[in-house]
């Protein structure tokens, strides 16, 4: 690793860069979400089999995607922080966990709301649903473990180990509909096959996915900035921020 990489990954540089990006991220999230919801609920055609109930797909599917992607990002940053003793990587892992947990909750809740009119029940112990529920428990376990340990370095190492071990559940979620005979439908969008959705449906889903990405970046950056200020409160650059904020008082 070059010194340039570690310089760029310094908490002070991250804090400054993320602060400049936040207004753009929040704007992108709002615009993309408005466009995605409008197309999904008012432009996309009614599904021939599921009727209007299918429209929850425009929230459910992006949330489910994000629940898995965020977990992999959290585990990756936690591993980088553990192996390379990179402070900013560990702080990013901490910041990602609550967002991933929220996306998982949204995916489970919207999945239940979708399942009731299509399957006739709110919940079944389907392989996809069960593995997604396990993902929620993994997020909760990571957060509980890291918050239970007072020493940040020890908490980061313990959380990294838990996150890395739990990452094995992500491919189980993704491939569950292929490995087992489940009620959950297969993927409507795949890298290896043409999409089965109408163009308006696909556009709405992609716009909502981008909106969730922008929202995730914005929230994670805000949370990471708060963690940086807490952990680096004795650093000279943080004291300088306090001087600017409070007009010379420290």
Backbone as CSV, one residue per row, in Angstrom:
resi,resn,N_x,N_y,N_z,CA_x,CA_y,CA_z,C_x,C_y,C_z
1,UNK,0.843,-1.196,0.000,0.000,0.000,0.000,0.883,1.253,0.000
2,UNK,0.576,2.212,-0.796,1.374,3.418,-0.870,1.005,4.365,0.268
3,UNK,1.950,5.279,0.569,1.672,6.264,1.603,0.529,7.187,1.175
4,UNK,0.399,7.392,-0.128,-0.672,8.243,-0.650,-2.041,7.705,-0.273
5,UNK,-2.200,6.371,-0.325,-3.486,5.764,0.025,-3.819,6.046,1.481
6,UNK,-2.844,5.829,2.362,-3.102,6.023,3.786,-3.328,7.495,4.116
7,UNK,-2.671,8.389,3.368,-2.905,9.811,3.585,-4.334,10.179,3.212
8,UNK,-4.828,9.651,2.078,-6.181,9.928,1.636,-7.195,9.324,2.597
9,UNK,-6.839,8.197,3.229,-7.767,7.519,4.131,-7.733,8.098,5.538
10,UNK,-6.973,9.158,5.762,-6.905,9.778,7.087,-8.274,10.334,7.472
11,UNK,-8.672,10.199,8.738,-9.989,10.697,9.170,-10.224,12.165,8.833
12,UNK,-9.196,13.004,8.951,-9.375,14.426,8.661,-9.727,14.650,7.194
13,UNK,-9.072,13.918,6.299,-9.371,14.065,4.872,-10.747,13.499,4.526
14,UNK,-11.093,12.375,5.142,-12.428,11.819,4.926,-13.491,12.793,5.388
15,UNK,-13.282,13.396,6.542,-14.262,14.325,7.089,-14.502,15.489,6.141
16,UNK,-13.419,16.040,5.594,-13.546,17.177,4.687,-14.221,16.768,3.378
17,UNK,-13.795,15.642,2.800,-14.352,15.190,1.528,-15.829,14.842,1.658
18,UNK,-16.185,14.095,2.696,-17.579,13.677,2.873,-18.488,14.875,3.096
19,UNK,-17.981,15.899,3.778,-18.779,17.091,4.000,-19.137,17.784,2.696
20,UNK,-18.218,17.773,1.732,-18.497,18.380,0.429,-19.467,17.538,-0.391
21,UNK,-19.450,16.228,-0.195,-20.290,15.342,-0.985,-21.726,15.244,-0.469
22,UNK,-21.936,15.490,0.809,-23.246,15.252,1.408,-24.400,15.988,0.715
23,UNK,-24.303,17.299,0.422,-25.443,17.950,-0.241,-25.804,17.320,-1.581
24,UNK,-24.791,16.908,-2.344,-25.038,16.271,-3.631,-25.701,14.911,-3.455
25,UNK,-25.282,14.175,-2.450,-25.854,12.853,-2.215,-27.314,12.950,-1.783
26,UNK,-27.633,13.873,-0.883,-29.012,14.030,-0.443,-29.909,14.487,-1.596
27,UNK,-29.397,15.379,-2.425,-30.166,15.838,-3.586,-30.419,14.694,-4.562
28,UNK,-29.363,13.910,-4.827,-29.511,12.772,-5.738,-30.512,11.763,-5.191
29,UNK,-30.457,11.494,-3.899,-31.375,10.532,-3.290,-32.823,10.996,-3.445
30,UNK,-33.078,12.288,-3.197,-34.443,12.811,-3.286,-34.965,12.782,-4.720
31,UNK,-34.156,13.234,-5.662,-34.588,13.296,-7.062,-34.818,11.891,-7.621
32,UNK,-33.880,10.989,-7.363,-34.005,9.630,-7.883,-35.191,8.901,-7.257
33,UNK,-35.418,9.108,-5.959,-36.539,8.453,-5.299,-37.870,8.975,-5.846
34,UNK,-37.952,10.286,-6.067,-39.186,10.852,-6.625,-39.464,10.269,-8.008
35,UNK,-38.430,10.240,-8.851,-38.608,9.719,-10.207,-38.955,8.231,-10.185
36,UNK,-38.248,7.469,-9.341,-38.491,6.033,-9.276,-39.882,5.694,-8.775
37,UNK,-40.334,6.385,-7.719,-41.667,6.115,-7.177,-42.759,6.560,-8.147
38,UNK,-42.547,7.691,-8.816,-43.563,8.160,-9.767,-43.727,7.162,-10.907
39,UNK,-42.608,6.732,-11.478,-42.687,5.778,-12.593,-43.245,4.439,-12.107
40,UNK,-42.803,4.003,-10.937,-43.235,2.707,-10.423,-44.712,2.648,-10.091
41,UNK,-45.254,3.756,-9.540,-46.642,3.725,-9.082,-47.637,4.330,-10.073
42,UNK,-47.166,5.138,-11.027,-48.103,5.814,-11.916,-47.869,5.545,-13.397
43,UNK,-46.685,5.083,-13.771,-46.367,4.863,-15.178,-46.288,3.377,-15.517
44,UNK,-45.636,2.595,-14.659,-45.468,1.165,-14.929,-46.822,0.470,-15.030
45,UNK,-46.964,-0.480,-15.948,-48.256,-1.162,-16.124,-48.587,-2.082,-14.960
46,UNK,-49.845,-2.401,-14.850,-50.293,-3.343,-13.821,-49.865,-4.755,-14.207
47,UNK,-49.392,-5.507,-13.234,-48.952,-6.877,-13.503,-50.157,-7.767,-13.801
48,UNK,-50.024,-8.629,-14.787,-51.150,-9.461,-15.223,-51.557,-10.482,-14.167
49,UNK,-50.602,-10.956,-13.351,-50.901,-11.998,-12.370,-51.135,-11.435,-10.973
50,UNK,-50.313,-10.479,-10.550,-50.379,-9.998,-9.173,-51.165,-8.706,-9.018
51,UNK,-51.561,-8.101,-10.118,-52.319,-6.860,-10.032,-51.466,-5.715,-9.509
52,UNK,-52.094,-4.827,-8.738,-51.384,-3.659,-8.215,-50.446,-4.012,-7.059
53,UNK,-50.650,-5.151,-6.441,-49.842,-5.515,-5.273,-48.355,-5.644,-5.605
54,UNK,-48.051,-5.916,-6.867,-46.650,-6.142,-7.227,-45.815,-4.872,-7.075
55,UNK,-46.462,-3.682,-7.031,-45.719,-2.429,-7.046,-44.810,-2.260,-5.834
56,UNK,-45.030,-3.030,-4.804,-44.139,-2.974,-3.649,-42.733,-3.458,-4.009
57,UNK,-42.620,-4.105,-5.177,-41.328,-4.582,-5.655,-40.328,-3.434,-5.810
58,UNK,-40.824,-2.224,-6.084,-39.929,-1.100,-6.324,-39.252,-0.610,-5.042
59,UNK,-39.750,-1.036,-3.908,-39.088,-0.763,-2.626,-38.436,-2.024,-2.090
60,UNK,-39.148,-3.140,-2.210,-38.662,-4.392,-1.628,-37.358,-4.876,-2.259
61,UNK,-37.305,-4.938,-3.575,-36.120,-5.489,-4.240,-34.879,-4.625,-4.024
62,UNK,-34.941,-3.284,-4.228,-33.749,-2.483,-3.940,-33.298,-2.580,-2.484
63,UNK,-34.259,-2.651,-1.546,-33.891,-2.775,-0.138,-33.188,-4.110,0.123
64,UNK,-33.687,-5.181,-0.490,-33.059,-6.494,-0.318,-31.650,-6.501,-0.911
65,UNK,-31.497,-5.907,-2.098,-30.155,-5.799,-2.689,-29.210,-5.048,-1.756
66,UNK,-29.686,-3.910,-1.249,-28.835,-3.076,-0.399,-28.490,-3.767,0.916
67,UNK,-29.413,-4.565,1.430,-29.123,-5.270,2.688,-27.926,-6.191,2.542
68,UNK,-27.784,-6.818,1.371,-26.652,-7.711,1.128,-25.376,-6.947,0.782
69,UNK,-25.521,-5.931,-0.077,-24.347,-5.153,-0.495,-23.724,-4.433,0.697
70,UNK,-24.555,-3.837,1.536,-24.038,-3.113,2.691,-23.336,-4.063,3.649
71,UNK,-23.874,-5.271,3.815,-23.200,-6.215,4.711,-21.819,-6.570,4.177
72,UNK,-21.716,-6.836,2.888,-20.407,-7.153,2.307,-19.455,-5.975,2.437
73,UNK,-19.969,-4.752,2.241,-19.125,-3.570,2.422,-18.679,-3.439,3.874
74,UNK,-19.592,-3.667,4.803,-19.254,-3.598,6.220,-18.181,-4.622,6.579
75,UNK,-18.369,-5.860,6.133,-17.391,-6.906,6.431,-16.047,-6.603,5.791
76,UNK,-16.062,-6.050,4.580,-14.813,-5.737,3.881,-14.052,-4.632,4.599
77,UNK,-14.737,-3.543,4.955,-14.065,-2.461,5.669,-13.586,-2.916,7.038
78,UNK,-14.397,-3.740,7.706,-13.982,-4.260,9.015,-12.722,-5.107,8.889
79,UNK,-12.648,-5.920,7.829,-11.458,-6.747,7.612,-10.233,-5.883,7.309
80,UNK,-10.414,-4.839,6.482,-9.304,-3.934,6.180,-8.820,-3.246,7.459
81,UNK,-9.762,-2.803,8.275,-9.381,-2.158,9.525,-8.646,-3.084,10.461
82,UNK,-9.048,-4.346,10.488,-8.425,-5.336,11.365,-7.029,-5.717,10.863
83,UNK,-6.927,-6.039,9.592,-5.660,-6.524,9.044,-4.621,-5.409,8.925
84,UNK,-5.043,-4.240,8.445,-4.105,-3.142,8.193,-4.078,-2.104,9.307
85,UNK,-4.880,-2.335,10.348,-4.956,-1.381,11.465,-5.303,0.017,10.956
86,UNK,-6.254,0.056,10.006,-6.684,1.318,9.404,-7.892,1.841,10.173
87,UNK,-7.719,2.952,10.860,-8.776,3.482,11.720,-10.027,3.847,10.937
88,UNK,-9.832,4.513,9.793,-10.986,4.982,9.031,-11.809,3.814,8.502
89,UNK,-11.153,2.724,8.131,-11.875,1.551,7.643,-12.778,0.978,8.733
90,UNK,-12.251,0.897,9.946,-13.058,0.382,11.056,-14.225,1.304,11.372
91,UNK,-14.008,2.602,11.269,-15.093,3.547,11.528,-16.169,3.462,10.449
92,UNK,-15.766,3.226,9.204,-16.751,3.053,8.139,-17.583,1.796,8.356
93,UNK,-16.944,0.729,8.821,-17.685,-0.500,9.115,-18.747,-0.243,10.170
94,UNK,-18.367,0.498,11.218,-19.328,0.831,12.262,-20.477,1.666,11.694
95,UNK,-20.156,2.597,10.811,-21.179,3.478,10.261,-22.128,2.747,9.320
96,UNK,-21.649,1.704,8.663,-22.469,0.966,7.705,-23.516,0.082,8.375
97,UNK,-23.206,-0.446,9.539,-24.059,-1.459,10.161,-25.500,-1.010,10.380
98,UNK,-25.754,0.170,10.978,-27.161,0.561,11.173,-27.935,0.704,9.869
99,UNK,-27.278,1.232,8.822,-27.974,1.366,7.533,-28.319,-0.003,6.959
100,UNK,-27.387,-0.940,7.053,-27.661,-2.282,6.573,-28.803,-2.931,7.329
101,UNK,-28.853,-2.707,8.633,-29.939,-3.269,9.440,-31.287,-2.691,9.015
102,UNK,-31.321,-1.384,8.746,-32.570,-0.743,8.324,-33.013,-1.278,6.969
103,UNK,-32.086,-1.424,6.029,-32.445,-1.977,4.718,-32.995,-3.394,4.865
104,UNK,-32.410,-4.176,5.757,-32.886,-5.545,5.976,-34.291,-5.544,6.561
105,UNK,-34.539,-4.655,7.521,-35.883,-4.538,8.096,-36.897,-4.134,7.031
106,UNK,-36.538,-3.187,6.173,-37.442,-2.751,5.106,-37.715,-3.907,4.145
107,UNK,-36.664,-4.657,3.804,-36.847,-5.795,2.897,-37.780,-6.840,3.505
108,UNK,-37.618,-7.133,4.787,-38.473,-8.123,5.443,-39.908,-7.618,5.572
109,UNK,-40.058,-6.359,5.942,-41.402,-5.803,6.126,-42.151,-5.726,4.801
110,UNK,-41.503,-5.210,3.771,-42.172,-5.115,2.474,-42.403,-6.500,1.865
111,UNK,-41.491,-7.430,2.155,-41.696,-8.796,1.682,-42.927,-9.425,2.312
112,UNK,-43.130,-9.153,3.606,-44.327,-9.668,4.275,-45.588,-9.026,3.702
113,UNK,-45.528,-7.710,3.449,-46.686,-7.014,2.875,-46.991,-7.499,1.463
114,UNK,-45.971,-7.901,0.742,-46.140,-8.445,-0.614,-46.622,-9.894,-0.568
115,UNK,-46.144,-10.623,0.426,-46.501,-12.031,0.523,-47.954,-12.273,0.899
116,UNK,-48.530,-11.366,1.676,-49.907,-11.576,2.124,-50.893,-11.681,0.970
117,UNK,-50.900,-10.740,0.001,-51.866,-10.877,-1.107,-51.471,-11.911,-2.150
118,UNK,-50.181,-12.258,-2.236,-49.759,-13.198,-3.280,-49.662,-14.633,-2.776
119,UNK,-49.187,-14.823,-1.555,-49.067,-16.172,-0.982,-50.203,-16.506,-0.019
120,UNK,-50.920,-15.473,0.447,-51.993,-15.692,1.410,-51.515,-15.725,2.848
121,UNK,-50.246,-15.358,3.103,-49.708,-15.355,4.461,-48.612,-14.307,4.556
122,UNK,-48.409,-13.798,5.785,-47.388,-12.778,5.989,-45.973,-13.371,5.978
123,UNK,-45.868,-14.618,6.384,-44.527,-15.194,6.558,-44.553,-16.694,6.326
124,UNK,-43.527,-17.194,5.668,-43.286,-18.635,5.579,-41.799,-18.853,5.842
125,UNK,-41.459,-20.035,6.346,-40.051,-20.331,6.620,-39.385,-20.804,5.326
126,UNK,-39.429,-19.901,4.354,-38.814,-20.104,3.055,-37.309,-19.866,3.185
127,UNK,-36.507,-20.527,2.327,-35.054,-20.390,2.420,-34.614,-18.945,2.248
128,UNK,-35.193,-18.208,1.295,-34.812,-16.809,1.066,-35.194,-15.943,2.260
129,UNK,-36.418,-16.109,2.749,-36.879,-15.300,3.868,-36.096,-15.608,5.142
130,UNK,-35.847,-16.885,5.377,-35.134,-17.278,6.594,-33.704,-16.768,6.586
131,UNK,-33.025,-16.881,5.458,-31.651,-16.403,5.388,-31.583,-14.876,5.488
132,UNK,-32.608,-14.177,4.977,-32.666,-12.718,5.132,-32.899,-12.350,6.594
133,UNK,-33.720,-13.126,7.287,-33.933,-12.897,8.715,-32.637,-13.125,9.491
134,UNK,-31.875,-14.131,9.113,-30.577,-14.372,9.745,-29.651,-13.178,9.521
135,UNK,-29.738,-12.560,8.339,-28.926,-11.380,8.065,-29.264,-10.255,9.048
136,UNK,-30.535,-10.089,9.349,-30.931,-9.084,10.335,-30.285,-9.374,11.682
137,UNK,-30.316,-10.645,12.093,-29.694,-11.020,13.367,-28.179,-10.789,13.356
138,UNK,-27.554,-10.975,12.200,-26.116,-10.728,12.087,-25.806,-9.244,12.270
139,UNK,-26.620,-8.394,11.670,-26.440,-6.951,11.880,-26.621,-6.593,13.352
140,UNK,-27.689,-7.098,13.943,-27.954,-6.801,15.352,-26.821,-7.323,16.225
141,UNK,-26.327,-8.529,15.920,-25.226,-9.097,16.692,-23.968,-8.260,16.583
142,UNK,-23.660,-7.784,15.360,-22.470,-6.939,15.173,-22.594,-5.657,15.993
143,UNK,-23.759,-5.013,15.912,-23.951,-3.768,16.648,-23.892,-3.989,18.157
144,UNK,-24.524,-5.065,18.621,-24.521,-5.348,20.053,-23.105,-5.654,20.547
145,UNK,-22.357,-6.414,19.761,-20.996,-6.777,20.156,-20.085,-5.561,20.222
146,UNK,-20.118,-4.724,19.199,-19.226,-3.568,19.176,-19.602,-2.531,20.236
147,UNK,-20.886,-2.417,20.544,-21.307,-1.463,21.569,-21.047,-1.985,22.977
148,UNK,-20.940,-3.292,23.122,-20.740,-3.872,24.457,-19.298,-3.761,24.938
149,UNK,-18.362,-3.504,24.043,-16.944,-3.426,24.394,-16.539,-1.958,24.431
150,UNK,-16.018,-1.519,25.575,-15.696,-0.107,25.757,-14.494,0.339,24.930
151,UNK,-13.486,-0.497,24.817,-12.284,-0.129,24.076,-12.565,-0.197,22.570
152,UNK,-12.481,0.922,21.844,-12.822,0.912,20.414,-11.995,-0.075,19.589
153,UNK,-10.714,-0.203,19.878,-9.870,-1.104,19.096,-10.281,-2.561,19.300
154,UNK,-10.528,-2.943,20.540,-10.981,-4.309,20.820,-12.352,-4.543,20.205
155,UNK,-13.222,-3.539,20.279,-14.559,-3.670,19.701,-14.479,-3.832,18.191
156,UNK,-13.582,-3.075,17.557,-13.426,-3.177,16.108,-12.941,-4.564,15.699
157,UNK,-11.986,-5.107,16.449,-11.461,-6.438,16.111,-12.522,-7.509,16.305
158,UNK,-13.248,-7.435,17.401,-14.297,-8.423,17.653,-15.406,-8.319,16.611
159,UNK,-15.789,-7.087,16.278,-16.819,-6.898,15.263,-16.381,-7.371,13.895
160,UNK,-15.099,-7.148,13.578,-14.583,-7.599,12.283,-14.665,-9.109,12.155
161,UNK,-14.288,-9.815,13.207,-14.352,-11.276,13.175,-15.788,-11.749,12.973
162,UNK,-16.716,-11.146,13.710,-18.124,-11.533,13.574,-18.652,-11.221,12.177
163,UNK,-18.288,-10.056,11.636,-18.778,-9.661,10.308,-18.233,-10.576,9.224
164,UNK,-16.962,-10.923,9.320,-16.350,-11.786,8.306,-16.994,-13.164,8.320
165,UNK,-17.200,-13.724,9.499,-17.837,-15.044,9.604,-19.262,-14.990,9.051
166,UNK,-19.978,-13.917,9.362,-21.370,-13.806,8.929,-21.540,-13.580,7.439
167,UNK,-20.448,-13.167,6.762,-20.542,-12.888,5.324,-20.918,-14.121,4.517
168,UNK,-20.710,-15.302,5.073,-21.058,-16.527,4.343,-22.564,-16.610,4.092
169,UNK,-23.352,-15.865,4.883,-24.808,-15.907,4.709,-25.269,-15.162,3.464
170,UNK,-24.476,-14.210,2.969,-24.907,-13.400,1.819,-25.089,-14.239,0.558
171,UNK,-24.109,-15.065,0.156,-24.368,-15.914,-1.014,-25.494,-16.909,-0.788
172,UNK,-25.727,-17.302,0.459,-26.858,-18.189,0.743,-28.174,-17.486,0.402
173,UNK,-28.276,-16.210,0.774,-29.481,-15.446,0.441,-29.657,-15.362,-1.072
174,UNK,-28.580,-14.999,-1.756,-28.670,-14.753,-3.189,-29.008,-16.015,-3.975
175,UNK,-28.383,-17.133,-3.620,-28.567,-18.361,-4.394,-29.637,-19.289,-3.825
176,UNK,-30.324,-18.875,-2.761,-31.283,-19.768,-2.107,-32.391,-20.229,-3.044
177,UNK,-32.833,-19.330,-3.954,-33.925,-19.708,-4.852,-33.464,-20.714,-5.910
178,UNK,-32.142,-20.832,-6.094,-31.602,-21.804,-7.039,-31.231,-23.115,-6.345
179,UNK,-30.776,-23.008,-5.102,-30.326,-24.201,-4.384,-31.473,-25.019,-3.802
180,UNK,-32.585,-24.351,-3.453,-33.703,-25.046,-2.819,-35.002,-24.748,-3.555
181,UNK,-35.988,-25.581,-3.349,-37.319,-25.378,-3.904,-38.081,-24.452,-2.965
182,UNK,-38.196,-23.176,-3.348,-38.773,-22.176,-2.459,-40.001,-21.529,-3.093
183,UNK,-40.805,-20.883,-2.246,-41.939,-20.115,-2.726,-41.497,-18.810,-3.380
184,UNK,-40.385,-18.290,-2.926,-39.909,-17.000,-3.428,-39.578,-17.098,-4.909
185,UNK,-40.017,-16.104,-5.665,-39.767,-16.113,-7.100,-38.288,-15.896,-7.396
186,UNK,-37.850,-16.308,-8.575,-36.473,-16.102,-8.985,-36.193,-14.647,-9.300
187,UNK,-34.943,-14.366,-9.632,-34.530,-12.991,-9.906,-35.169,-12.481,-11.190
188,UNK,-35.731,-11.263,-11.122,-36.284,-10.622,-12.312,-35.212,-9.911,-13.115
189,UNK,-34.108,-9.547,-12.433,-32.986,-8.879,-13.075,-31.737,-9.686,-12.782
190,UNK,-31.009,-10.055,-13.819,-29.830,-10.898,-13.661,-28.729,-10.423,-14.595
191,UNK,-27.476,-10.664,-14.186,-26.341,-10.315,-15.030,-26.172,-11.304,-16.184
192,UNK,-26.789,-12.455,-16.075,-26.576,-13.515,-17.064,-27.765,-13.733,-17.991
193,UNK,-28.842,-12.982,-17.791,-30.027,-13.172,-18.629,-30.731,-11.843,-18.831
194,UNK,-31.530,-11.778,-19.870,-32.283,-10.557,-20.154,-33.352,-10.354,-19.073
195,UNK,-33.636,-9.107,-18.696,-34.647,-8.859,-17.662,-36.038,-9.282,-18.128
196,UNK,-36.839,-9.767,-17.183,-38.195,-10.217,-17.488,-39.231,-9.131,-17.212
197,UNK,-38.800,-7.961,-16.813,-39.714,-6.877,-16.485,-39.957,-5.987,-17.700
198,UNK,-41.119,-5.322,-17.699,-41.381,-4.293,-18.701,-40.393,-3.146,-18.510
199,UNK,-40.162,-2.387,-19.566,-39.150,-1.331,-19.520,-39.430,-0.321,-18.406
200,UNK,-40.687,0.074,-18.241,-41.020,1.044,-17.194,-40.776,0.459,-15.804
201,UNK,-41.094,-0.816,-15.623,-40.835,-1.479,-14.345,-39.336,-1.514,-14.051
202,UNK,-38.567,-1.893,-15.054,-37.123,-1.991,-14.878,-36.524,-0.624,-14.571
203,UNK,-36.992,0.410,-15.274,-36.474,1.757,-15.043,-36.778,2.221,-13.621
204,UNK,-38.011,1.977,-13.168,-38.384,2.381,-11.814,-37.528,1.662,-10.771
205,UNK,-37.284,0.382,-10.973,-36.480,-0.376,-10.022,-35.037,0.118,-9.985
206,UNK,-34.485,0.412,-11.158,-33.101,0.890,-11.214,-32.988,2.282,-10.584
207,UNK,-33.967,3.147,-10.824,-33.948,4.467,-10.217,-34.038,4.372,-8.697
208,UNK,-34.899,3.489,-8.192,-35.014,3.317,-6.746,-33.737,2.724,-6.151
209,UNK,-33.099,1.836,-6.893,-31.837,1.280,-6.414,-30.780,2.373,-6.302
210,UNK,-30.699,3.233,-7.316,-29.744,4.343,-7.256,-30.096,5.303,-6.121
211,UNK,-31.387,5.524,-5.897,-31.806,6.384,-4.783,-31.380,5.793,-3.449
212,UNK,-31.531,4.482,-3.298,-31.108,3.829,-2.061,-29.597,3.904,-1.891
213,UNK,-28.859,3.779,-3.012,-27.402,3.915,-2.952,-27.030,5.310,-2.458
214,UNK,-27.617,6.340,-3.063,-27.300,7.705,-2.677,-27.673,7.962,-1.216
215,UNK,-28.833,7.460,-0.810,-29.256,7.610,0.583,-28.280,6.906,1.522
216,UNK,-27.863,5.707,1.146,-26.932,4.952,1.994,-25.617,5.696,2.163
217,UNK,-25.074,6.206,1.053,-23.829,6.967,1.141,-23.998,8.183,2.047
218,UNK,-25.099,8.910,1.881,-25.315,10.118,2.670,-25.409,9.804,4.163
219,UNK,-26.224,8.812,4.502,-26.411,8.478,5.916,-25.125,7.910,6.518
220,UNK,-24.469,7.040,5.786,-23.230,6.443,6.293,-22.153,7.510,6.472
221,UNK,-22.057,8.447,5.530,-21.074,9.521,5.666,-21.382,10.380,6.889
222,UNK,-22.648,10.698,7.107,-23.004,11.494,8.279,-22.666,10.751,9.571
223,UNK,-22.976,9.463,9.594,-22.685,8.683,10.793,-21.182,8.526,10.996
224,UNK,-20.456,8.300,9.905,-19.003,8.155,10.011,-18.362,9.449,10.481
225,UNK,-18.864,10.581,10.026,-18.321,11.869,10.467,-18.510,12.046,11.973
226,UNK,-19.662,11.600,12.488,-19.891,11.691,13.927,-18.926,10.771,14.689
227,UNK,-18.688,9.578,14.155,-17.755,8.649,14.793,-16.336,9.219,14.765
228,UNK,-15.971,9.821,13.638,-14.642,10.437,13.527,-14.460,11.509,14.592
229,UNK,-15.439,12.384,14.752,-15.333,13.451,15.741,-15.231,12.887,17.157
230,UNK,-15.950,11.800,17.400,-15.901,11.200,18.741,-14.543,10.575,19.022
231,UNK,-14.014,9.830,18.056,-12.761,9.117,18.289,-11.532,10.015,18.168
232,UNK,-11.641,11.056,17.346,-10.498,11.936,17.111,-10.636,13.254,17.869
233,UNK,-11.433,13.270,18.922,-11.725,14.537,19.597,-10.487,15.219,20.175
234,UNK,-9.420,14.443,20.450,-8.203,15.039,20.994,-7.229,15.491,19.914
235,UNK,-7.541,15.218,18.649,-6.647,15.613,17.553,-6.721,17.122,17.336
236,UNK,-5.611,17.683,16.865,-5.528,19.133,16.676,-6.545,19.623,15.660
237,UNK,-6.770,18.840,14.581,-7.692,19.306,13.548,-9.131,19.356,14.045
238,UNK,-9.494,18.450,14.986,-10.840,18.483,15.554,-10.979,19.683,16.487
239,UNK,-9.959,19.975,17.253,-9.999,21.155,18.110,-10.098,22.428,17.263
240,UNK,-9.461,22.384,16.086,-9.588,23.514,15.169,-11.008,23.695,14.678
241,UNK,-11.703,22.574,14.412,-13.109,22.661,14.018,-13.953,23.274,15.126
242,UNK,-13.653,22.905,16.370,-14.406,23.436,17.502,-14.205,24.935,17.607
243,UNK,-12.990,25.375,17.334,-12.710,26.810,17.390,-13.510,27.565,16.338
244,UNK,-13.587,27.000,15.111,-14.332,27.640,14.039,-15.835,27.642,14.340
245,UNK,-16.306,26.532,14.912,-17.753,26.384,15.159,-18.240,27.297,16.248
246,UNK,-17.472,27.386,17.333,-17.936,28.120,18.506,-17.287,29.511,18.644
247,UNK,-16.692,29.989,17.559,-16.205,31.353,17.546,-15.043,31.602,18.471
248,UNK,-14.135,30.611,18.559,-12.932,30.813,19.335,-12.931,30.111,20.668
249,UNK,-14.083,29.627,21.154,-14.131,28.890,22.410,-13.819,27.440,22.151
250,UNK,-13.201,26.738,23.101,-12.838,25.328,22.971,-13.482,24.536,24.078
